[in-house]
Each structure stands twice: as structure tokens, then as C-alpha cells.
Amino acid sequence: MDSIIYRINSSYEIVYTSSMWNSFAQKNHGEDNTENMVMNNNLMDFISDPETREIYKMLVEKAAKTNTTVKVPFRCDAPGLRRFLVMEIEQLENGLTEFRSILKKSEKRKNVRLLERNIPRSDDLVKICSWCKKVYIPQTDSWAEAEEAVIQMKLFEMEKLPGLTHGICDNCYKELSEDI
């Protein structure tokens, strides 16, 4: 995978996506995130969790204030694949901010149905960390890899799997806050 690049203006509107954007979205059943769907929309409209929105804003501010490329590790998993990436955030001379997502490593895994996009879902929600992709387990007030969370939460005993919502786990929040 080549770098997936997008740029935002000072109002956080997405004003550019690289040629890899649509290819990646379509390969990952992200039809609602193709270039036509995101262009000229506010980046923050695609981030549901307030803490994650705040982290993104702080990363953009740091890139602008320090005039350096801010690098942040994150994951972008698929049902049968763990993807480890680095997000590079850079303030460009024209006032735009560029985000580059660069694949560092991927690992195959048994398919985790919870992560499939196009399956029937209940109205219940399970929180997944926007950065490390661990799943929050309310019963133990802990975060675990998706495979372990499915077992601990007995999700496959449910008639329909819950929907996914994003947040940020304590470890990622702490690490990102310290870096910023």
C-alpha cells in the first residue's frame, strides 16, 4: 500500500485526497468514505469521539507551531488483518495540513466478524479505540484485542452483533497527550 494522503484547510475541511484514497476505501468496504463523500466536508464530522477530535486538533496545532512533521503510530484493522501504520501530519506552505498514512506492517489473523462492516447490527454499541483498535470491555473496565473482547463479552451469543463506536483508550490518550 502506498501512502494514503489527504489535506485539510484551516477550517478542517478536506480539500484533497490522493489517488490511493478511493482504492483503499473500496477494498475495505468504505463506500461511504470515498473521495466524493468526504471532499469539502469537515474532518471532525468523521470522528465521533470528542477526545479523538481533540487529539486531532492538538496534533494539527503542534505541526503548525513547531513547523515539523508530527508522527503518530496507529492501527487500521480489517476483519482478517491487523495493519500497523504511522500517521505523519505536516503543515504545508500554502496553509494546508497534510496527513499521510504509511503502512509499516500487517499481520493476518482469523477473521473477526465484529469488525465486518456490512452485517446486521443491534442498537447496542461497543467502543473501539481509534488508535490501537482495542475494544472496551465494560464488565472489567479494560481494553483488549478484538478477538479477546469478543470472547470476554460473549458477543457471539447475541442474536446480532453490536454496532461499533470509536473512542480512545486510556493508554493511547496518555501517550498521545504526552507527545503533544
C-alpha positions in Angstrom: 0.0 0.0 0.0 1.3 3.4 -0.9 0.8 6.3 1.3 -2.8 7.5 1.7 -2.8 11.3 1.8 -5.4 13.9 2.5 -5.2 17.6 3.2 -7.4 19.9 5.2 -7.7 23.7 5.2 -7.7 25.9 8.3 -11.4 25.1 8.8 -10.7 21.4 8.9 -12.4 20.9 5.5 -11.0 18.0 3.5 -9.7 19.7 0.2 -7.6 16.9 -1.3 -7.3 13.1 -1.3 -4.6 11.1 -3.0 -5.3 8.5 -5.7 -4.9 5.8 -3.1 -7.8 7.1 -1.1 -10.6 5.6 -3.2 -8.8 2.4 -3.8 -8.3 1.8 0.0 -11.9 2.8 0.8 -13.3 0.4 -1.8 -11.0 -2.5 -0.8 -12.2 -2.1 2.8 -15.9 -1.7 2.1 -15.8 2.0 3.0 -18.0 3.2 0.2 -19.3 5.9 2.5 -15.7 7.3 2.8 -14.8 7.6 -0.9 -13.4 10.9 -2.2 -16.9 12.1 -3.4 -18.3 11.5 0.1 -15.5 13.2 2.1 -14.4 16.1 -0.1 -15.2 19.6 1.2 -16.6 18.1 4.4 -15.2 18.8 7.8 -12.7 16.2 9.1 -14.3 16.4 12.5 -17.6 15.2 11.1 -16.0 11.8 10.5 -14.7 11.5 14.1 -17.4 10.6 16.6 -15.5 10.7 19.8 -14.8 14.1 21.4 -11.4 13.1 22.9 -10.2 11.8 19.5 -11.4 15.1 17.8 -9.4 17.0 20.5 -6.3 14.9 19.9 -6.5 15.5 16.1 -6.8 19.3 16.7 -3.8 19.2 19.1 -1.7 17.2 16.5 -2.6 19.8 13.8 -1.7 22.7 16.1 1.6 21.0 17.1 2.6 20.5 13.4 1.8 24.2 12.7 3.5 25.6 15.8 6.7 23.6 15.6 6.9 23.5 11.8 7.8 19.8 12.0 6.3 16.6 10.8 4.4 15.0 13.7 4.5 11.2 13.6 1.9 9.1 15.4 1.5 5.3 15.3 -2.0 3.9 14.8 -3.8 0.9 13.5 -6.3 0.5 10.8 -7.5 -3.1 11.1 -9.7 -5.2 8.8 -11.6 -8.3 9.9 -8.8 -10.6 8.8 -5.8 -8.2 9.1 -4.0 -6.1 11.6 -2.5 -3.0 10.0 0.2 -1.0 11.8 0.6 2.5 10.3 2.3 5.8 11.1 0.3 9.0 10.5 2.5 11.9 9.5 1.0 15.4 9.9 2.7 18.3 8.3 1.8 22.0 7.9 2.3 22.9 4.2 3.5 26.3 3.0 0.1 27.1 1.4 -1.7 26.9 4.8 -3.0 23.4 4.3 -2.3 20.5 6.7 -1.3 17.2 5.1 -2.0 13.8 6.7 0.0 10.8 5.3 -0.9 7.3 6.5 2.0 4.9 5.8 1.7 1.2 6.3 4.6 -0.2 8.4 3.5 -3.8 8.9 0.5 -6.0 8.5 -0.4 -9.3 10.1 -3.0 -11.8 9.0 -5.4 -13.1 11.7 -8.5 -15.2 11.9 -11.5 -13.2 10.6 -13.1 -11.2 13.4 -16.7 -10.8 12.5 -17.2 -7.9 14.9 -15.0 -5.8 12.6 -17.0 -6.6 9.4 -18.8 -3.5 8.0 -21.8 -4.9 6.2 -23.5 -7.2 8.7 -26.8 -6.7 10.6 -26.2 -4.9 13.9 -28.2 -4.4 17.1 -28.7 -0.9 18.6 -26.1 -1.8 21.3 -22.7 -0.2 20.9 -19.2 -1.4 21.6 -16.4 1.1 21.9 -13.2 0.6 19.9 -10.0 2.7 20.4 -9.4 5.0 17.4 -5.7 4.5 17.6 -4.8 0.9 18.8 -8.1 -0.8 17.8 -8.6 -2.4 21.2 -12.2 -2.9 22.4 -13.5 -1.6 25.7 -14.9 -4.3 28.0 -17.3 -2.6 30.4 -17.5 -5.6 32.8 -13.8 -5.5 33.6 -13.3 -1.7 32.8 -10.4 -2.8 30.5 -9.4 -2.8 26.8 -8.4 -5.9 24.8 -7.7 -7.0 21.3 -10.9 -7.6 19.3 -10.6 -11.4 19.4 -10.3 -11.4 23.2 -13.1 -8.9 23.7 -15.5 -11.0 21.6 -14.9 -13.9 23.9 -15.0 -12.0 27.2 -18.1 -10.1 26.3 -19.8 -13.2 24.8 -20.7 -11.3 21.7 -21.4 -14.3 19.5 -24.0 -15.5 21.9 -26.1 -12.4 20.9 -28.7 -12.5 18.2 -27.0 -9.6 16.4 -23.5 -8.1 16.9 -23.5 -4.7 18.5 -22.5 -1.6 16.4 -19.1 -0.1 16.8 -18.4 3.4 18.1 -15.0 4.9 18.5 -13.2 6.4 21.5 -9.7 6.4 22.8 -8.3 4.1 25.4 -6.5 5.4 28.5 -3.1 4.2 27.3 -3.3 5.9 23.8 -4.8 9.1 25.3 -1.9 9.3 27.8 0.8 8.6 25.2 -0.7 11.0 22.6 -1.2 13.7 25.2 2.4 13.4 26.4 3.7 13.5 22.8 1.7 16.6 22.1 
